């Protein structure tokens, strides 16, 4: 089974009902790294307007969304950065945010990009748990060994204004 088929199967077996249109428009984000199995994200965007955004994300086992932050944006930085709440629907997620470093982290940092992971305050989220990330806070996350489905509820999403620690990332 190829990568896209595995992601589709994960969505289909999640217990969440999706429309055919949603399933045919999954965004497979490899961040320009050509390493999607280790660093990538798979998204269904329900809505994204100037007030709010809702997404369903699939991470395959061990897949990582690279370290980034959502800074102020707009011509005069008049728009506050994105605030987001992650709610794990299925699986386990290791979330890393700014704060005191956890002694031993659970995630395995992708070897190809190890120099671009700089924060290590670990929050472990199991199915049914959620965490809110304030604007402009560095964060990254990785699925546990069974993969994960994560709902994201946030203020407007603007990928072009996200700042990734890895300068090679293209969104």
TORLUM-899864 format. One line per field, with one value per atom (N, C-alpha, C, CB): residue in three letters; residue number from 1; z, x, y; atom name. Coordinates in steps of 0.02 Angstrom, whole numbers, plus 32768, in hexadecimal, padded with zeros to 4 digits. Last residue first. Glycine has a CB too. Layout:
<sites>
aa: ALA;...
i: NUM;...
up: Z;...
east: X;...
north: Y;...
at: CA;...
</sites>
This chain:
<sites>
aa: UNK;UNK;UNK;UNK;UNK;UNK;UNK;UNK;UNK;UNK;UNK;UNK;UNK;UNK;UNK;UNK;UNK;UNK;UNK;UNK;UNK;UNK;UNK;UNK;UNK;UNK;UNK;UNK;UNK;UNK;UNK;UNK;UNK;UNK;UNK;UNK;UNK;UNK;UNK;UNK;UNK;UNK;UNK;UNK;UNK;UNK;UNK;UNK;UNK;UNK;UNK;UNK;UNK;UNK;UNK;UNK;UNK;UNK;UNK;UNK;UNK;UNK;UNK;UNK;UNK;UNK;UNK;UNK;UNK;UNK;UNK;UNK;UNK;UNK;UNK;UNK;UNK;UNK;UNK;UNK;UNK;UNK;UNK;UNK;UNK;UNK;UNK;UNK;UNK;UNK;UNK;UNK;UNK;UNK;UNK;UNK;UNK;UNK;UNK;UNK;UNK;UNK;UNK;UNK;UNK;UNK;UNK;UNK;UNK;UNK;UNK;UNK;UNK;UNK;UNK;UNK;UNK;UNK;UNK;UNK;UNK;UNK;UNK;UNK;UNK;UNK;UNK;UNK;UNK;UNK;UNK;UNK;UNK;UNK;UNK;UNK;UNK;UNK;UNK;UNK;UNK;UNK;UNK;UNK;UNK;UNK;UNK;UNK;UNK;UNK;UNK;UNK;UNK;UNK;UNK;UNK;UNK;UNK;UNK;UNK;UNK;UNK;UNK;UNK;UNK;UNK;UNK;UNK;UNK;UNK;UNK;UNK;UNK;UNK;UNK;UNK;UNK;UNK;UNK;UNK;UNK;UNK;UNK;UNK;UNK;UNK;UNK;UNK;UNK;UNK;UNK;UNK;UNK;UNK;UNK;UNK;UNK;UNK;UNK;UNK;UNK;UNK;UNK;UNK;UNK;UNK;UNK;UNK;UNK;UNK;UNK;UNK;UNK;UNK;UNK;UNK;UNK;UNK;UNK;UNK;UNK;UNK;UNK;UNK;UNK;UNK;UNK;UNK;UNK;UNK;UNK;UNK;UNK;UNK;UNK;UNK;UNK;UNK;UNK;UNK;UNK;UNK;UNK;UNK;UNK;UNK;UNK;UNK;UNK;UNK;UNK;UNK;UNK;UNK;UNK;UNK;UNK;UNK;UNK;UNK;UNK;UNK;UNK;UNK;UNK;UNK;UNK;UNK;UNK;UNK;UNK;UNK;UNK;UNK;UNK;UNK;UNK;UNK;UNK;UNK;UNK;UNK;UNK;UNK;UNK;UNK;UNK;UNK;UNK;UNK;UNK;UNK;UNK;UNK;UNK;UNK;UNK;UNK;UNK;UNK;UNK;UNK;UNK;UNK;UNK;UNK;UNK;UNK;UNK;UNK;UNK;UNK;UNK;UNK;UNK;UNK;UNK;UNK;UNK;UNK;UNK;UNK;UNK;UNK;UNK;UNK;UNK;UNK;UNK;UNK;UNK;UNK;UNK;UNK;UNK;UNK;UNK;UNK;UNK;UNK;UNK;UNK;UNK;UNK;UNK;UNK;UNK;UNK;UNK;UNK;UNK;UNK;UNK;UNK;UNK;UNK;UNK;UNK;UNK;UNK;UNK;UNK;UNK;UNK;UNK;UNK;UNK;UNK;UNK;UNK;UNK;UNK;UNK;UNK;UNK;UNK;UNK;UNK;UNK;UNK;UNK;UNK;UNK;UNK;UNK;UNK;UNK;UNK;UNK;UNK;UNK;UNK;UNK;UNK;UNK;UNK;UNK;UNK;UNK;UNK;UNK;UNK;UNK;UNK;UNK;UNK;UNK;UNK;UNK;UNK;UNK;UNK;UNK;UNK;UNK;UNK;UNK;UNK;UNK;UNK;UNK;UNK;UNK;UNK;UNK;UNK;UNK;UNK;UNK;UNK;UNK;UNK;UNK;UNK;UNK;UNK;UNK;UNK;UNK;UNK;UNK;UNK;UNK;UNK;UNK;UNK;UNK;UNK;UNK;UNK;UNK;UNK;UNK;UNK;UNK;UNK;UNK;UNK;UNK;UNK;UNK;UNK;UNK;UNK;UNK;UNK;UNK;UNK;UNK;UNK;UNK;UNK;UNK;UNK;UNK;UNK;UNK;UNK;UNK;UNK;UNK;UNK;UNK;UNK;UNK;UNK;UNK;UNK;UNK;UNK;UNK;UNK;UNK;UNK;UNK;UNK;UNK;UNK;UNK;UNK;UNK;UNK;UNK;UNK;UNK;UNK;UNK;UNK;UNK;UNK;UNK;UNK;UNK;UNK;UNK;UNK;UNK;UNK;UNK;UNK;UNK;UNK;UNK;UNK;UNK;UNK;UNK;UNK;UNK;UNK;UNK;UNK;UNK;UNK;UNK;UNK;UNK;UNK;UNK;UNK;UNK;UNK;UNK;UNK;UNK;UNK;UNK;UNK;UNK;UNK;UNK;UNK;UNK;UNK;UNK;UNK;UNK;UNK;UNK;UNK;UNK;UNK;UNK;UNK;UNK;UNK;UNK;UNK;UNK;UNK;UNK;UNK;UNK;UNK;UNK;UNK;UNK;UNK;UNK;UNK;UNK;UNK;UNK;UNK;UNK;UNK;UNK;UNK;UNK;UNK;UNK;UNK;UNK;UNK;UNK;UNK;UNK;UNK;UNK;UNK;UNK;UNK;UNK;UNK;UNK;UNK;UNK;UNK;UNK;UNK;UNK;UNK;UNK;UNK;UNK;UNK;UNK;UNK;UNK;UNK;UNK;UNK;UNK;UNK;UNK;UNK;UNK;UNK;UNK;UNK;UNK;UNK;UNK;UNK;UNK;UNK;UNK;UNK;UNK;UNK;UNK;UNK;UNK;UNK;UNK;UNK;UNK;UNK;UNK;UNK;UNK;UNK;UNK;UNK;UNK;UNK;UNK;UNK;UNK;UNK;UNK;UNK;UNK;UNK;UNK;UNK;UNK;UNK;UNK;UNK;UNK;UNK;UNK;UNK;UNK;UNK;UNK;UNK;UNK;UNK;UNK;UNK;UNK;UNK
i: 171;171;171;171;170;170;170;170;169;169;169;169;168;168;168;168;167;167;167;167;166;166;166;166;165;165;165;165;164;164;164;164;163;163;163;163;162;162;162;162;161;161;161;161;160;160;160;160;159;159;159;159;158;158;158;158;157;157;157;157;156;156;156;156;155;155;155;155;154;154;154;154;153;153;153;153;152;152;152;152;151;151;151;151;150;150;150;150;149;149;149;149;148;148;148;148;147;147;147;147;146;146;146;146;145;145;145;145;144;144;144;144;143;143;143;143;142;142;142;142;141;141;141;141;140;140;140;140;139;139;139;139;138;138;138;138;137;137;137;137;136;136;136;136;135;135;135;135;134;134;134;134;133;133;133;133;132;132;132;132;131;131;131;131;130;130;130;130;129;129;129;129;128;128;128;128;127;127;127;127;126;126;126;126;125;125;125;125;124;124;124;124;123;123;123;123;122;122;122;122;121;121;121;121;120;120;120;120;119;119;119;119;118;118;118;118;117;117;117;117;116;116;116;116;115;115;115;115;114;114;114;114;113;113;113;113;112;112;112;112;111;111;111;111;110;110;110;110;109;109;109;109;108;108;108;108;107;107;107;107;106;106;106;106;105;105;105;105;104;104;104;104;103;103;103;103;102;102;102;102;101;101;101;101;100;100;100;100;99;99;99;99;98;98;98;98;97;97;97;97;96;96;96;96;95;95;95;95;94;94;94;94;93;93;93;93;92;92;92;92;91;91;91;91;90;90;90;90;89;89;89;89;88;88;88;88;87;87;87;87;86;86;86;86;85;85;85;85;84;84;84;84;83;83;83;83;82;82;82;82;81;81;81;81;80;80;80;80;79;79;79;79;78;78;78;78;77;77;77;77;76;76;76;76;75;75;75;75;74;74;74;74;73;73;73;73;72;72;72;72;71;71;71;71;70;70;70;70;69;69;69;69;68;68;68;68;67;67;67;67;66;66;66;66;65;65;65;65;64;64;64;64;63;63;63;63;62;62;62;62;61;61;61;61;60;60;60;60;59;59;59;59;58;58;58;58;57;57;57;57;56;56;56;56;55;55;55;55;54;54;54;54;53;53;53;53;52;52;52;52;51;51;51;51;50;50;50;50;49;49;49;49;48;48;48;48;47;47;47;47;46;46;46;46;45;45;45;45;44;44;44;44;43;43;43;43;42;42;42;42;41;41;41;41;40;40;40;40;39;39;39;39;38;38;38;38;37;37;37;37;36;36;36;36;35;35;35;35;34;34;34;34;33;33;33;33;32;32;32;32;31;31;31;31;30;30;30;30;29;29;29;29;28;28;28;28;27;27;27;27;26;26;26;26;25;25;25;25;24;24;24;24;23;23;23;23;22;22;22;22;21;21;21;21;20;20;20;20;19;19;19;19;18;18;18;18;17;17;17;17;16;16;16;16;15;15;15;15;14;14;14;14;13;13;13;13;12;12;12;12;11;11;11;11;10;10;10;10;9;9;9;9;8;8;8;8;7;7;7;7;6;6;6;6;5;5;5;5;4;4;4;4;3;3;3;3;2;2;2;2;1;1;1;1
up: 807C;8089;8053;80CD;8093;8067;8070;801C;80F4;80ED;80C0;8131;810E;80CF;80C3;80D0;818D;8155;8112;8150;8216;81DE;81A2;81CB;825D;8274;823C;82B3;8206;8218;822D;81DD;8217;8218;8231;8245;81B3;81E5;81DF;81DD;814A;817F;81B7;819E;80F6;80DD;8113;80A7;813B;8135;8120;8103;819F;8168;8161;8175;81EB;81D9;819B;81CC;826C;8224;8219;8200;8303;82DF;8297;8300;830C;8313;82F8;82F1;832B;832B;8338;8362;82EC;82FC;82F6;82CE;831B;8304;831A;8322;82E9;8314;82F4;831F;82F1;82D0;8301;82BC;82E2;8306;82D7;8335;82FE;82D7;82FF;8295;8356;8330;8301;8361;8396;836C;8344;8397;8389;83AB;837C;83E8;8328;8339;835D;82FB;8360;8340;8357;834F;834D;836A;833F;8370;8388;8357;8377;8341;83A1;83B1;8378;83C1;83E2;83BA;83D2;83C1;83E1;840B;83DE;8444;83A1;839F;83CE;83B0;8404;83C9;83D5;83B4;8467;845E;841F;849C;845A;844E;843F;8413;84BF;8499;8496;84B7;84B6;84CE;84A1;84CF;84EA;84BF;84E0;84AA;84E1;8502;84D0;8525;8495;84C1;84E5;84F2;8493;8476;84AA;845C;84E0;84CD;84B1;850A;84DA;84D2;84BB;84A0;8537;8518;8517;853E;8520;8537;8512;8529;8543;8528;854A;852E;850C;8543;8529;855C;84AD;84C4;8504;84D0;841A;8458;846C;8450;83A2;83D7;8419;83C0;8310;8348;8386;8350;82B1;82AD;82E0;8268;82B1;82C8;82CC;829B;8274;82BD;82D8;82D3;81F7;820B;8255;81FD;81E5;81AE;81C4;8175;8258;8250;821C;823C;82B6;8273;8267;823D;835D;8330;82ED;834F;83A7;8386;8353;8364;8446;83FD;83E5;83E4;84CF;84B2;8466;84C3;8526;84FE;84DF;84C7;85C4;858E;8565;85A9;8606;8609;85CF;864A;85B3;85D1;85CF;85AC;85D1;85AC;85D5;8597;85EC;8608;85E3;8653;854C;8594;85AD;85A5;84B4;84DB;8525;84CA;848F;8491;84B9;84AF;843F;845E;8456;843E;844F;843C;8462;844B;8417;8440;8426;843E;8416;83F8;842C;83DC;83EB;841D;83F9;8446;83B7;83BC;83F4;837B;838E;838D;8391;834C;83AA;83A1;83A5;835E;8403;83E7;83E5;8410;83DB;8400;83DE;8403;83E6;83CA;83F8;83C3;83C4;83F4;83CE;8419;83A1;838C;83C7;8356;835F;839C;8389;83D6;82EF;82F9;833E;82C3;8319;82FF;8311;8318;82F8;8327;8306;8367;8287;8293;82C1;824F;826F;8295;82A6;8270;822A;8260;828E;8288;81BC;81F5;8234;8201;8164;814D;8186;8121;81BC;819E;818C;81CE;825D;8215;81FD;81F3;82E2;82CA;827F;82F0;82C6;82DF;82C8;82C6;82F1;82CB;82E4;82D3;82D7;8301;82D3;832C;82D8;82B9;82ED;827B;82B4;82E2;82BD;8309;824E;8264;8290;8228;827B;825E;827A;8270;825E;8283;825A;8298;8276;824A;8273;8217;82C4;82C7;829B;82B6;825C;8295;8290;8299;820F;8210;8249;81CB;8239;823B;823D;8279;81FC;8206;8206;81CF;8232;821C;822B;823F;8208;8221;8206;820D;8237;820D;8230;81FE;8231;824E;821C;825D;825D;8232;8257;821E;8258;8277;8243;82A3;8212;825A;827B;8265;818B;81B0;81FB;8195;817A;8164;8190;8167;8158;8169;814D;814B;8173;8169;817D;8193;8166;8163;8151;81A6;811D;8137;812E;8113;8140;8123;8144;812F;812B;8145;811C;8148;8167;8139;8154;812F;816A;818A;8154;81AC;8192;8166;818E;812F;81A0;81AD;817B;81A9;817D;81BD;81D0;81BD;8102;8132;8178;811B;80B9;80D6;8109;80A0;8084;80BA;80E0;80EB;803A;8018;804A;7FE0;806A;8083;8060;80CD;8054;8026;8039;8020;80A8;80BC;8090;8103;8088;8095;80A7;8059;809C;80A4;80B5;80DC;8049;805F;8062;802F;8062;8054;8072;8070;8017;804E;8038;8064;7FC2;7FC5;8001;7FC6;7FCF;7F8F;7F8D;7F55;804B;8042;8000;8045;802E;805F;8055;80A6;7FD0;7FBD;7FED;7FBC;801D;7FE6;7FD0;7FAB;80CB;8089;8055;8076;815D;812E;80ED;8121;8203;81C1;8198;81C7;8263;8253;820C;825A;826B;828C;8283;82D6;8227;8264;828C;8252;81AE;81E8;822A;81EA;8158;8150;818C;8112;8183;8188;8187;814F;8162;81A7;81B2;81B6;80D8;8102;814B;80FC;80B4;80A6;80D3;805B;80D8;80F8;80F0;80DB;8080;80C9;80EF;80DF;8005;8016;8061;7FF0;800A;8008;801A;7FC3;800C;8041;8043;8039;7FD3;7FD0;8007;7F8A;8000;8000;8000;803D
east: 813E;80F8;80CD;80E0;81DA;81B1;8169;81C7;826C;8225;8203;8203;82EC;82E0;8297;8307;82F7;82F2;82E6;8331;82A3;82CB;82C2;82B5;8244;8289;82B8;8293;81C9;81E5;822E;81E0;8144;818D;81A5;81A7;80B7;80D6;8122;80BD;8080;809E;80BE;806B;8049;8080;80A3;8066;7FDC;801A;8055;8012;7F71;7F92;7FD8;7F96;7ED7;7F16;7F32;7F0D;7E7F;7E8F;7ED4;7E8A;7E80;7E72;7E89;7E95;7E4B;7E79;7E5B;7EBB;7E54;7E25;7E50;7DEB;7E77;7E93;7E5C;7ECF;7E7D;7E54;7E76;7E0B;7EDF;7EDC;7EAE;7F23;7F0B;7EDE;7ED4;7E99;7FA2;7F72;7F45;7F97;8009;7FF0;7FBD;7FD2;803C;8001;7FE7;7FC9;80A8;80B4;8079;80CC;807B;8096;8099;806A;80AA;807B;80A0;8059;80E8;80F5;80C1;813D;8105;80E3;80EF;8099;8136;813A;8119;8184;8145;812B;8138;80E1;8154;8171;8153;81BF;80D4;80F8;8113;80C9;807E;80C6;80EF;80D2;7FEA;800C;8057;7FED;7FDF;7FD6;7FFB;7FEF;7F8F;7FD0;7FC2;7FF8;7F39;7F36;7F7B;7F02;7F0C;7F3C;7F37;7F85;7EB1;7EBF;7EEF;7E7F;7E79;7E9B;7EAB;7EDB;7E45;7E17;7E37;7DFA;7ED7;7E95;7E66;7E77;7F5E;7F3D;7EF7;7F37;7FF0;7FA7;7F8D;7F94;8071;8058;800C;8070;80E2;809D;8084;8070;8188;815A;8116;8178;81F4;81C4;818B;81AA;8258;824E;8224;8290;8294;826D;8258;822F;82D5;82F8;82D2;8305;82FF;82D1;82F3;82BE;8360;832A;82F3;830E;83B8;83D1;839A;8408;8373;837B;8393;83AB;8349;833D;834C;82F6;8367;8375;8371;8345;8330;8379;838B;8398;82AA;82BF;8309;8293;82A7;82B1;82CA;82E5;822C;826C;8275;826E;81DE;81E3;8229;81D0;81F1;81D6;81DE;818E;8281;8244;8231;824E;82B7;82BC;827B;82C8;829D;82DD;82E7;82E1;8256;8249;828B;820F;827A;8287;8275;82D0;81FE;8234;823C;8228;81CA;81C4;8200;8183;8172;81A3;8195;81A2;8142;8136;816D;80EF;8114;814C;813F;8190;80B6;80B6;80EE;8071;8092;80C5;80CA;810B;7FFA;8023;8053;7FF7;7F9F;7FC7;7FF3;7FF3;7EF9;7F42;7F60;7F62;7E7F;7E93;7EDF;7E79;7E6F;7E33;7E43;7E12;7EAF;7EBF;7E80;7EF8;7EA9;7E85;7E92;7E38;7EF9;7EFD;7ED6;7F48;7ED8;7ECC;7ECE;7E87;7F35;7F16;7F0E;7F40;7F45;7F40;7F1C;7F1A;7FAB;7F78;7F7E;7F7F;7FD0;7FDF;7FAA;8023;7F6E;7F8F;7F9B;7F65;7F8D;7F66;7F8D;7F55;7FE5;7FA9;7F7F;7F80;805A;8057;801B;8098;8040;805B;8059;8034;8013;8042;8064;801F;8012;7FF2;8026;7FBD;8034;8037;8010;801D;808B;805E;8067;806C;80B4;80BE;8087;8102;80B5;8084;8088;803C;813C;8114;80E7;8142;8185;8171;814C;8144;81C8;81C5;81B5;8206;8165;81A1;8194;81C8;810B;8100;8139;80B8;8136;8141;812E;8189;8109;810D;810D;80D2;80F5;8135;813D;816A;8073;809F;80E3;80A8;802B;803A;806A;8058;7FB4;7FFC;8005;801E;7F34;7F4C;7F98;7F31;7EC4;7F07;7F15;7F3C;7E47;7E53;7E96;7E18;7E1E;7E41;7E40;7E8A;7DDF;7DD7;7DF4;7D8C;7DE9;7DFE;7DF2;7E4A;7DAA;7DBB;7DCC;7D82;7DA6;7D97;7DAF;7D4E;7DBD;7DE1;7DD3;7DCD;7DC2;7DAE;7DD1;7D61;7DB6;7DEC;7DD8;7E32;7D79;7D6B;7DA9;7D2D;7DB2;7D6A;7D57;7D4A;7E35;7E22;7DD6;7E49;7E95;7E54;7E40;7E1D;7F40;7F0C;7ECC;7F25;7FD4;7F9D;7F5F;7F93;8081;8040;800B;803A;812D;80F6;80B6;80EF;81B5;81A0;816B;81DD;81B1;81CB;81B3;8217;8170;8164;817B;8186;81A4;8161;8152;812E;8212;821D;81DB;8255;8220;8222;8231;8256;8210;8249;8252;8243;81A0;81D8;8216;81EA;813D;8164;81A1;817A;80E1;8125;8156;813E;803A;806E;80B1;805A;7FB5;7FEF;802A;7FFE;7F0E;7F4E;7F86;7F4F;7E85;7EB6;7EF5;7EC6;7E18;7E3F;7E6E;7E11;7DCD;7DF0;7E1C;7DBE;7D94;7DC6;7DEC;7DA4;7D3A;7D70;7DA7;7D54;7CE6;7D0C;7D46;7CDE;7CAA;7CD6;7D02;7CAD;7CB1;7C91;7CC3;7C75;7CC6;7CDF;7CB8;7D2B;7CB1;7C91;7CAC;7C44;7D21;7D07;7CEA;7D40;7D5D;7D1D;7CFD;7D24;7DD3;7DD6;7D94;7DE7;7DE2;7DDA;7DD7;7E12;7DF7;7DBC;7DAE;7DC3;7E76;7E3A;7DFB;7E38;7EC2;7EC1;7E84;7F02;7EAF;7E96;7E91;7EC4;7EF6;7EAE;7E8F;7EA2;7F78;7F59;7F0D;7F75;7F8B;7F8F;7F6D;7FD9;7F83;7F51;7F50;7F5F;7FF5;7FB3;7F7C;7FA6;805C;8054;800D;8087;801F;8049;8036;8043;802A;8000;802D;7FD0
north: 850E;84FD;8519;8516;84CC;84F5;84DF;84EF;84C3;84B4;84E7;84B1;84EA;84C6;84B7;8486;851E;854E;852C;8577;84E7;84CD;84FC;8484;852C;852F;8518;8503;858B;854A;8554;8518;85F1;85F2;85AF;862D;861A;85EF;85F2;85A6;865F;8687;865D;86B5;8600;8629;8652;8658;85C9;85A4;85CF;856C;85FC;861F;8600;866D;85E7;85C7;85EA;857A;863D;8634;8616;8677;85DD;861A;860E;8659;852F;8567;85A7;8559;8487;84BF;84FC;84B7;83EB;842C;845F;843F;8343;837B;83BB;8377;82BD;82F8;832B;8316;8217;8247;827F;8226;81B7;81E0;8207;8210;8123;815B;8182;8142;80C9;80B3;80E9;809F;8109;80CE;80B5;8096;81BA;817F;8143;816D;8249;8213;81DB;81F8;82E5;82A5;8272;828C;8396;835C;831E;836A;8439;8403;83C6;83F3;84EB;84A9;8478;84AD;858F;8558;8517;8557;8603;85D3;859B;85B5;865C;8669;863C;86B1;8641;865C;8665;869E;85A8;85F0;8607;8617;8513;8533;857D;8511;84A3;84E1;8501;8511;83F9;842B;8468;840E;8364;839D;83CE;83C1;82B9;82F0;8328;82D8;8254;8278;82B2;8249;81F3;81FE;821E;81BC;8251;8213;8224;81E3;82AC;82AF;826C;82E7;82EB;82AE;82B2;826E;8365;835C;831E;839C;8398;8366;8367;8322;8408;8402;83D6;8449;8425;83E0;83DB;83BF;8475;8478;8431;84A6;8461;8487;848A;84CC;841C;8411;842D;83C4;8421;8453;8447;8454;83BA;83FB;8430;8413;834E;8350;8394;831C;8327;836C;8379;837F;82A0;82CE;8318;82C1;8263;826A;82A0;8227;829A;8284;8295;82A5;8263;829C;8283;82CF;820F;8202;823A;81BA;8233;8236;8223;827C;823A;81FC;81FA;81F5;827D;8283;8240;82B8;8297;8266;826A;821D;8316;82F3;82C2;82CE;83A1;8360;8339;8339;844C;840E;83D1;840B;84C5;849E;845C;8491;850C;8501;84D9;84DC;84F9;851D;8512;8569;844F;8497;84B8;84A7;83BD;83E1;842C;83CD;832A;8371;8393;8393;8292;82B3;82FA;828D;823C;8271;828C;82AA;81AB;81CE;8201;819C;817B;8173;819D;8186;81F2;81AC;81AA;8188;8277;824E;8203;825E;82FB;82B9;828F;8296;839F;836B;8329;837B;8438;83F4;83C6;83DD;84DC;84A7;8465;84B0;8570;8531;8502;8510;8611;85E9;85AA;8610;866A;8636;8617;8600;8716;86D4;86A2;86BD;87A9;877C;8738;8773;8827;87EA;87BB;87C6;888C;889C;885F;88CE;889A;8869;8875;886B;88E3;8907;88DC;8949;8881;88B4;88D8;88E6;87E3;881D;8850;883B;8796;879B;87D7;875B;8742;8778;877F;87BC;8691;86D6;8705;86F0;85F7;861F;8668;8602;8582;85AF;85D8;85DE;84DB;851B;8545;850E;843C;8475;84B6;847C;83C8;83EC;8429;8401;8340;8383;83AD;83A2;8297;82D5;8312;82DA;81EC;8227;8267;8227;817B;819D;81DB;816E;8144;8134;8156;80E9;81D8;8191;8183;817B;824A;823E;81F3;8262;82AE;826A;826B;8239;832B;8319;82D0;8346;8396;8353;833D;8321;843F;840E;83CA;8424;84E2;849F;846D;848F;858F;8558;8516;855F;863A;85FB;85C6;85E3;86B7;86B3;8673;86BA;86B0;86E5;86E3;8728;85FB;863E;8672;8647;855D;858B;85D0;8573;84B9;8500;8528;8516;843A;8443;848B;842F;83EE;842F;8436;846A;8368;8379;83BA;833F;833C;8368;8366;83AE;82FF;82F1;8312;82A4;831D;8325;831C;836B;82F7;8307;830C;82D3;829F;82E4;82F7;8314;8215;822A;8270;8228;8210;81DA;81ED;8199;827D;8281;824A;827E;82BB;828C;8281;82A6;8330;82EE;82B6;82EF;83AF;8389;8346;837F;83FC;8404;83DC;844C;83D3;840D;8418;8406;8378;835D;8395;8336;835E;8391;8371;83C4;833B;8315;8345;82D8;8358;8379;8350;83C3;830A;8309;832D;82BF;8304;8341;8344;837D;8294;829C;82DA;829E;82A5;8270;8277;822C;830E;8317;82E3;8312;82CE;8309;8315;8347;826C;8257;8292;823D;829B;829A;8282;82E0;8236;8268;8264;825F;820B;820B;8245;820E;81AE;81F0;81EE;8228;8137;813C;8181;812D;811F;8148;8148;818F;80E4;80B8;80DD;8086;8150;8127;80FB;80FC;8180;81AA;817F;81DE;810E;8127;8153;814F;8108;80D1;80E8;8094;817C;8177;8141;8167;8153;818D;818A;81CF;80E7;80DD;8116;80D7;8128;80F5;80E7;80B4;8177;8197;8166;81B6;8110;8141;815E;8179;806D;80A9;80DB;80CA;7FC5;8000;803E;8000
at: N;CA;C;CB;N;CA;C;CB;N;CA;C;CB;N;CA;C;CB;N;CA;C;CB;N;CA;C;CB;N;CA;C;CB;N;CA;C;CB;N;CA;C;CB;N;CA;C;CB;N;CA;C;CB;N;CA;C;CB;N;CA;C;CB;N;CA;C;CB;N;CA;C;CB;N;CA;C;CB;N;CA;C;CB;N;CA;C;CB;N;CA;C;CB;N;CA;C;CB;N;CA;C;CB;N;CA;C;CB;N;CA;C;CB;N;CA;C;CB;N;CA;C;CB;N;CA;C;CB;N;CA;C;CB;N;CA;C;CB;N;CA;C;CB;N;CA;C;CB;N;CA;C;CB;N;CA;C;CB;N;CA;C;CB;N;CA;C;CB;N;CA;C;CB;N;CA;C;CB;N;CA;C;CB;N;CA;C;CB;N;CA;C;CB;N;CA;C;CB;N;CA;C;CB;N;CA;C;CB;N;CA;C;CB;N;CA;C;CB;N;CA;C;CB;N;CA;C;CB;N;CA;C;CB;N;CA;C;CB;N;CA;C;CB;N;CA;C;CB;N;CA;C;CB;N;CA;C;CB;N;CA;C;CB;N;CA;C;CB;N;CA;C;CB;N;CA;C;CB;N;CA;C;CB;N;CA;C;CB;N;CA;C;CB;N;CA;C;CB;N;CA;C;CB;N;CA;C;CB;N;CA;C;CB;N;CA;C;CB;N;CA;C;CB;N;CA;C;CB;N;CA;C;CB;N;CA;C;CB;N;CA;C;CB;N;CA;C;CB;N;CA;C;CB;N;CA;C;CB;N;CA;C;CB;N;CA;C;CB;N;CA;C;CB;N;CA;C;CB;N;CA;C;CB;N;CA;C;CB;N;CA;C;CB;N;CA;C;CB;N;CA;C;CB;N;CA;C;CB;N;CA;C;CB;N;CA;C;CB;N;CA;C;CB;N;CA;C;CB;N;CA;C;CB;N;CA;C;CB;N;CA;C;CB;N;CA;C;CB;N;CA;C;CB;N;CA;C;CB;N;CA;C;CB;N;CA;C;CB;N;CA;C;CB;N;CA;C;CB;N;CA;C;CB;N;CA;C;CB;N;CA;C;CB;N;CA;C;CB;N;CA;C;CB;N;CA;C;CB;N;CA;C;CB;N;CA;C;CB;N;CA;C;CB;N;CA;C;CB;N;CA;C;CB;N;CA;C;CB;N;CA;C;CB;N;CA;C;CB;N;CA;C;CB;N;CA;C;CB;N;CA;C;CB;N;CA;C;CB;N;CA;C;CB;N;CA;C;CB;N;CA;C;CB;N;CA;C;CB;N;CA;C;CB;N;CA;C;CB;N;CA;C;CB;N;CA;C;CB;N;CA;C;CB;N;CA;C;CB;N;CA;C;CB;N;CA;C;CB;N;CA;C;CB;N;CA;C;CB;N;CA;C;CB;N;CA;C;CB;N;CA;C;CB;N;CA;C;CB;N;CA;C;CB;N;CA;C;CB;N;CA;C;CB;N;CA;C;CB;N;CA;C;CB;N;CA;C;CB;N;CA;C;CB;N;CA;C;CB;N;CA;C;CB;N;CA;C;CB;N;CA;C;CB;N;CA;C;CB;N;CA;C;CB;N;CA;C;CB;N;CA;C;CB;N;CA;C;CB;N;CA;C;CB;N;CA;C;CB;N;CA;C;CB;N;CA;C;CB;N;CA;C;CB;N;CA;C;CB;N;CA;C;CB;N;CA;C;CB;N;CA;C;CB;N;CA;C;CB;N;CA;C;CB;N;CA;C;CB;N;CA;C;CB;N;CA;C;CB;N;CA;C;CB;N;CA;C;CB;N;CA;C;CB;N;CA;C;CB;N;CA;C;CB;N;CA;C;CB;N;CA;C;CB;N;CA;C;CB;N;CA;C;CB
</sites>
